[in-house]
Amino acid sequence: MLKYLNRATGPALLVLAASAHGATSAAAAGDPAAGERVFNKCKACHTVGPDAKNRVGPHLNDVFGRTAGSLDGFKYSSEMVKAGEEGLVWTDETMDAFLAAPKKVVQKNRMAFAGLRKEADRADVIAFLAPYSVASGDAATAPADASEAPVQTASADSESAAAPATAIGDHGVFGLGRPALPDEIAAWDIDIRPDGKGLPEGSGTVLVGEEVYTDNCAVCHGDFGEGVDRWPVLAGGLDTLTEERPEKTIGSYWPYLSTVYDYVRRAMPFGAARSLSDDDVYAITAYILYLNDIVLDEDFELSKDNFLAHPLPNQANFIPDDRDQEPHYAGEGEPCMSDCTDGPVEITMRAAVLDVTPDADGDGAGAIE
């Protein structure tokens, strides 16, 4: 437990009670490479390195040996400043305790992060940060082998290290946020294009797809894609698009198989999105092809390699959006907002026929004209 000594007893000091496992140096015990990965959780608020600047939180160059709440150019909470005045200095031990439970070390500080529960994660982060505390006051540069770098301290009043975040209006930017990291981009960049770009490695058969579909999809879409209650119908409806009430299914209406894979992978099953493996999604997609008689062999296996060889039946009836070539858009004209027709406005279709309004009693009484 951290405790501040009463000022009347002498110089303010910070005392850390040794844990039952004994006191060790967190920096020496940690792995800087692993610490860099853990530090990704901190990057939204803190920076470190040659270009480090204050963000939501202060930059962490020269943090070790620095009195808490003392970095010039950053506005700390009054509690953090008070902690520094009472003797809180950032060392391996105090940083470890703060990372474990920030609110316990400095109550009412503004850091929203709850803390790192794992001791190894804290040791790794400290080992990663340690080389950035150097003797000079310049912005720190980590050595090639961070694990062997000595921990040194420096004055906290370096102007270059305390440079404020970009102000509103400077160079047309707001100074908010940070560039997304490659791993963060990869986590959401999972869309599949009609030409197959973005498809992951993997495969799945119709038979496996039937099992996965039964366990995850049939409760809403029916055992054979017929739909349950008002949940979407996935199969059937072939040659109904010209009828008054077309059955718009994957087999009768959808343009691209990539949309099937992408939607299932991104949003299904309902309530447990992203819980299916890539192979599961390939298998479900293969089973949906089978339900729509697009493939006929139960042993058929769908994969990235043969995905484009099985287009959906209605694909040819979809065309690229060419509105930018229409005279109105091509001429950059203003849209008509009044008196746009030569005669009176006429009803050309009813909502019930469009199948967007349920009938009140089955005879169209609930239709909105």
Phi, psi and omega per residue, in radians:
M1 nan 2.419 3.123
L2 -1.500 2.507 -3.096
K3 -2.615 2.377 3.076
Y4 -1.669 2.319 3.108
L5 -1.325 2.601 3.103
N6 -1.102 2.381 -3.082
R7 -1.065 -0.474 -3.095
A8 -1.167 -0.324 -3.099
T9 -1.463 -0.123 -3.130
G10 2.376 -2.851 -3.124
P11 -0.981 2.445 -3.120
A12 -1.177 2.211 -3.123
L13 -2.267 2.734 3.078
L14 -1.893 2.209 -3.094
V15 -1.965 2.289 3.096
L16 -2.040 2.053 3.099
A17 -1.242 2.285 -3.139
A18 -1.139 2.497 3.127
S19 -1.297 2.958 -3.121
A20 -1.110 -0.343 -3.111
H21 -1.568 -0.057 -3.131
G22 1.665 2.651 -3.112
A23 -1.497 2.295 3.086
T24 -2.372 2.861 3.100
S25 -1.394 2.074 -3.109
A26 -1.125 -0.674 -3.118
A27 -1.129 -0.714 -3.128
A28 -1.189 -0.540 -3.081
A29 -1.476 -0.263 -3.008
G30 -1.582 2.924 3.111
D31 -1.939 1.933 -3.085
P32 -1.026 -0.667 -3.137
A33 -1.109 -0.765 3.088
A34 -1.170 -0.621 3.117
G35 -1.111 -0.599 3.101
E36 -1.098 -0.663 3.108
R37 -1.192 -0.749 3.117
V38 -1.124 -0.595 -3.109
F39 -1.127 -0.269 3.058
N40 -0.990 -0.487 3.106
K41 -1.217 -0.345 -3.041
C42 -1.723 -0.273 -2.948
K43 -1.165 -0.350 3.115
A44 -1.120 -0.443 -3.071
C45 -2.069 -0.493 -3.025
H46 -2.172 2.551 3.038
T47 -2.203 2.844 3.104
V48 -2.674 2.599 3.120
G49 2.020 -3.005 -3.017
P50 -1.014 -0.623 -3.076
D51 -1.822 0.351 -3.056
A52 -1.130 2.387 3.085
K53 -2.383 2.817 3.052
N54 -1.221 2.411 3.057
R55 -2.149 -2.277 3.029
V56 -1.090 -0.636 3.045
G57 -2.009 2.946 -3.129
P58 -1.253 2.712 3.023
H59 -1.192 2.794 -3.000
L60 -1.971 0.285 2.966
N61 -1.133 2.429 3.100
D62 0.994 0.558 -3.087
V63 -1.280 -0.606 -3.110
F64 -1.342 2.226 -3.040
G65 1.662 -0.103 -3.107
R66 -1.581 2.457 3.059
T67 -1.254 2.365 -3.130
A68 -1.006 2.420 3.073
G69 1.260 0.397 -3.013
S70 -2.029 -0.030 -3.078
L71 -1.218 2.134 3.114
D72 -1.094 2.448 3.069
G73 1.620 -0.078 3.117
F74 -2.117 2.383 -3.127
K75 -1.616 1.849 -3.133
Y76 -1.517 2.850 2.963
S77 -1.198 2.695 3.140
S78 -1.079 -0.547 3.133
E79 -1.169 -0.682 3.131
M80 -1.201 -0.708 3.096
V81 -1.096 -0.738 3.126
K82 -1.088 -0.713 3.122
A83 -1.056 -0.709 3.098
G84 -1.138 -0.717 3.123
E85 -1.110 -0.491 -3.129
E86 -1.576 0.054 2.989
G87 1.999 0.138 -3.141
L88 -1.325 2.011 3.088
V89 -2.106 2.425 -3.080
W90 -1.375 1.967 3.044
T91 -2.180 3.110 3.054
D92 -0.922 -0.805 -3.018
E93 -1.247 -0.798 -3.120
T94 -1.209 -0.620 3.096
M95 -1.152 -0.696 3.108
D96 -1.056 -0.790 3.141
A97 -1.144 -0.680 -3.132
F98 -1.191 -0.738 3.127
L99 -1.141 -0.523 3.136
A100 -1.246 -0.694 -3.083
A101 -2.743 1.447 -3.052
P102 -0.954 -0.708 -3.065
K103 -1.268 -0.371 3.105
K104 -1.380 -0.533 -3.123
V105 -1.426 -0.824 3.104
V106 -2.254 1.717 -3.111
Q107 -1.128 2.502 3.073
K108 1.106 0.377 2.990
N109 -1.272 2.840 -2.988
R110 -1.508 -0.055 -3.100
M111 -1.250 2.134 -3.083
A112 -1.420 -0.283 -3.065
F113 -1.139 2.319 -3.056
A114 -1.314 -0.408 3.135
G115 2.107 2.892 3.111
L116 -1.774 2.004 -3.072
R117 -1.272 -0.607 -3.051
K118 -1.409 2.226 3.132
E119 -1.056 -0.665 -3.125
A120 -1.128 -0.680 3.118
D121 -1.095 -0.723 -3.138
R122 -1.144 -0.758 3.126
A123 -1.089 -0.680 3.139
D124 -1.149 -0.745 3.128
V125 -1.112 -0.740 3.128
I126 -1.111 -0.709 3.099
A127 -1.130 -0.593 3.102
F128 -1.221 -0.687 -3.093
L129 -1.352 -0.509 -3.002
A130 -0.931 -0.789 -3.091
P131 -1.148 -0.259 -3.133
Y132 -1.479 -0.028 3.010
S133 -1.727 1.784 -3.000
V134 -2.091 3.012 -3.050
A135 -1.226 -0.651 -3.093
S136 -1.388 2.862 3.125
G137 -1.531 -0.017 -3.125
D138 -1.271 2.856 3.071
A139 -1.010 2.333 -2.987
A140 -1.349 2.621 3.032
T141 -2.201 2.187 -3.093
A142 -1.193 2.422 3.079
P143 -1.240 2.928 -3.092
A144 -1.053 -0.749 3.118
D145 -1.923 1.620 -3.033
A146 -1.126 -0.491 -3.062
S147 -1.203 -0.370 -3.101
E148 -1.759 -0.024 -3.071
A149 -1.324 2.400 3.101
P150 -1.273 2.637 3.077
V151 -1.570 2.045 -3.139
Q152 -2.160 2.851 -3.114
T153 -2.068 2.825 -3.128
A154 -2.672 2.937 3.088
S155 -1.132 2.566 -3.071
A156 -1.654 0.127 -3.026
D157 -1.767 0.500 3.105
S158 -1.196 2.196 -3.125
E159 -1.188 -0.651 -3.115
S160 -1.200 -0.614 -3.122
A161 -1.328 -0.405 -3.057
A162 -1.810 0.365 -3.121
A163 -1.044 2.314 -3.097
P164 -1.251 2.801 3.101
A165 -1.126 2.722 -3.131
T166 -1.003 2.284 -3.106
A167 -1.427 2.773 3.100
I168 -1.051 2.290 3.116
G169 1.746 -0.460 3.130
D170 -1.201 2.066 3.096
H171 1.007 0.396 3.069
G172 1.285 0.360 3.127
V173 -2.151 2.814 -3.098
F174 -1.677 -0.265 -3.110
G175 1.310 0.390 -3.132
L176 -1.853 2.595 3.048
G177 1.248 -2.832 -3.104
R178 -2.749 2.822 3.069
P179 -1.083 2.456 3.105
A180 -1.191 2.474 3.114
L181 -1.388 2.684 -3.135
P182 -0.942 -0.723 3.138
D183 -1.154 -0.598 3.119
E184 -1.224 -0.689 3.097
I185 -1.124 -0.771 -3.115
A186 -1.083 -0.508 -3.101
A187 -1.163 -0.536 3.140
W188 -1.941 -0.200 -3.137
D189 -1.465 1.266 -3.033
I190 -2.115 0.210 -3.100
D191 -1.195 2.652 -3.137
I192 -1.992 2.167 -3.136
R193 -1.477 2.752 3.106
P194 -0.990 -0.476 3.130
D195 -1.471 0.122 3.084
G196 1.596 -0.129 3.137
K197 -1.120 2.270 -3.122
G198 1.787 -0.182 3.098
L199 -1.121 2.348 3.112
P200 -1.421 2.911 2.994
E201 -1.202 2.600 3.120
G202 2.499 3.122 -3.141
S203 -2.882 2.889 3.099
G204 -2.877 2.503 -3.108
T205 -1.711 2.892 3.090
V206 -1.064 -0.764 -3.089
L207 -1.123 -0.750 3.080
V208 -1.169 -0.678 3.119
G209 -1.060 -0.649 3.108
E210 -1.075 -0.707 3.134
E211 -1.173 -0.805 -3.122
V212 -1.158 -0.707 3.120
Y213 -1.095 -0.782 -3.140
T214 -1.057 -0.672 -3.101
D215 -1.329 -0.517 -2.971
N216 -2.088 -0.369 -2.951
C217 -2.100 -0.539 -2.981
A218 -1.102 -0.494 -3.106
V219 -1.052 -0.493 3.120
C220 -1.850 -0.680 -2.994
H221 -1.776 0.017 3.124
G222 1.448 2.747 -3.093
D223 -1.087 -0.519 -3.068
F224 -2.123 0.453 3.113
G225 1.323 0.268 -3.086
E226 -1.413 -0.178 3.134
G227 1.473 2.481 3.095
V228 -1.992 2.260 -3.086
D229 0.935 -2.112 -3.110
R230 -1.817 0.240 3.070
W231 -1.254 2.650 -3.016
P232 -1.031 2.477 3.009
V233 -1.472 2.308 -3.068
L234 -1.800 -0.377 -3.024
A235 -2.292 2.727 3.123
G236 1.628 -2.899 3.098
G237 1.337 0.168 -3.124
L238 -1.055 2.379 3.113
D239 1.141 0.449 3.098
T240 -1.852 -0.004 -3.021
L241 -1.172 -0.397 3.129
T242 -1.576 -0.057 -3.138
E243 -1.441 2.902 -3.123
E244 -1.106 -0.624 3.110
R245 -2.151 1.409 -3.109
P246 -1.188 2.611 3.052
E247 -1.730 1.781 -3.039
K248 -1.583 1.697 3.139
T249 -2.021 3.111 3.085
I250 -1.089 -0.677 -3.120
G251 -1.339 -0.520 -3.063
S252 -1.687 -0.456 -2.939
Y253 -2.234 -0.704 -2.995
W254 -1.032 2.543 -3.093
P255 -1.502 -0.673 -2.966
Y256 -2.295 2.403 3.073
L257 -1.160 -0.491 3.122
S258 -1.060 -0.561 3.120
T259 -1.173 -0.638 3.098
V260 -1.079 -0.910 -3.121
Y261 -1.063 -0.832 -3.068
D262 -1.071 -0.768 -3.089
Y263 -1.200 -0.777 3.131
V264 -1.082 -0.768 -3.116
R265 -1.142 -0.652 -3.015
R266 -1.493 -0.630 -2.910
A267 -2.172 -0.168 -3.054
M268 -1.989 2.765 -0.084
P269 -1.280 2.772 -3.082
F270 -0.995 2.194 -3.131
G271 1.534 -0.162 3.135
A272 -2.469 0.784 -3.110
A273 -1.005 2.544 3.116
R274 1.190 0.313 3.118
S275 -1.609 -0.189 -3.135
L276 -1.559 2.517 3.062
S277 -1.342 2.875 3.096
D278 -1.052 -0.669 3.095
D279 -1.133 -0.673 3.087
D280 -1.046 -0.733 -3.105
V281 -1.189 -0.693 3.053
Y282 -1.043 -0.730 -3.111
A283 -1.162 -0.770 3.111
I284 -1.103 -0.728 3.118
T285 -1.089 -0.719 3.085
A286 -1.080 -0.728 -3.141
Y287 -1.152 -0.658 3.088
I288 -1.147 -0.662 3.018
L289 -1.032 -0.708 -3.130
Y290 -1.180 -0.734 3.127
L291 -1.084 -0.500 -3.125
N292 -1.704 0.239 3.101
D293 1.020 0.447 3.067
I294 -1.446 -0.566 2.902
V295 -2.148 2.588 -3.011
L296 -2.030 -0.163 -3.055
D297 -1.693 2.170 3.122
E298 -1.127 -0.386 3.126
D299 -1.561 0.052 -3.122
F300 -1.042 2.367 3.135
E301 -2.083 2.141 3.109
L302 -1.664 2.405 3.133
S303 -2.599 3.089 3.095
K304 -1.052 -0.571 -3.048
D305 -1.258 -0.594 -3.089
N306 -1.973 0.221 -3.041
F307 -1.043 -0.793 -3.063
L308 -1.320 -0.139 -3.136
A309 -1.404 0.008 -3.080
H310 -2.294 1.243 3.135
P311 -1.215 2.697 3.080
L312 -1.342 2.646 -3.015
P313 -1.026 -0.555 -3.042
N314 -1.686 0.178 -3.050
Q315 -1.035 -0.684 -3.058
A316 -1.159 -0.326 -3.108
N317 -1.533 0.034 3.038
F318 -1.804 2.382 -3.116
I319 -2.173 2.750 3.090
P320 -1.072 2.590 3.113
D321 -1.167 1.981 -3.080
D322 -1.954 0.396 -3.087
R323 -1.094 -0.466 -3.127
D324 -1.201 -0.199 3.121
Q325 -1.691 -0.145 3.118
E326 -1.186 2.640 -3.059
P327 -0.925 -0.699 -3.096
H328 -1.090 -0.809 -3.109
Y329 -1.346 -0.718 -3.129
A330 -1.077 -0.623 3.141
G331 -1.528 0.033 -3.140
E332 0.916 0.732 3.139
G333 -1.405 2.881 3.102
E334 -1.489 2.407 3.138
P335 -1.190 2.571 3.097
C336 -1.291 2.324 -3.093
M337 -2.060 -0.171 3.119
S338 -2.734 2.641 3.134
D339 0.876 0.831 -3.030
C340 -1.518 -0.172 3.120
T341 -2.083 2.704 -3.127
D342 -1.302 -0.503 -3.096
G343 -2.158 -2.955 3.132
P344 -1.199 2.676 3.114
V345 -1.245 2.361 -3.125
E346 -2.113 2.562 3.044
I347 -1.357 2.143 -3.135
T348 -1.889 -0.246 -3.138
M349 -2.757 2.624 3.116
R350 -1.873 2.551 -3.075
A351 -1.042 -0.627 -3.137
A352 -1.116 -0.633 3.127
V353 -1.216 -0.593 3.087
L354 -1.280 -0.134 3.092
D355 1.156 0.663 3.064
V356 -1.967 -0.170 3.113
T357 -2.227 2.043 3.119
P358 -1.128 2.501 3.068
D359 -1.163 2.567 3.115
A360 -1.293 -0.708 -3.125
D361 -2.381 0.359 3.073
G362 1.559 -0.042 -3.098
D363 -2.045 0.257 3.114
G364 1.535 0.131 -3.086
A365 -1.135 -0.412 -3.108
G366 -1.605 0.101 -3.091
A367 -1.215 2.497 3.083
I368 -1.808 2.133 -3.095
E369 -1.512 nan nan
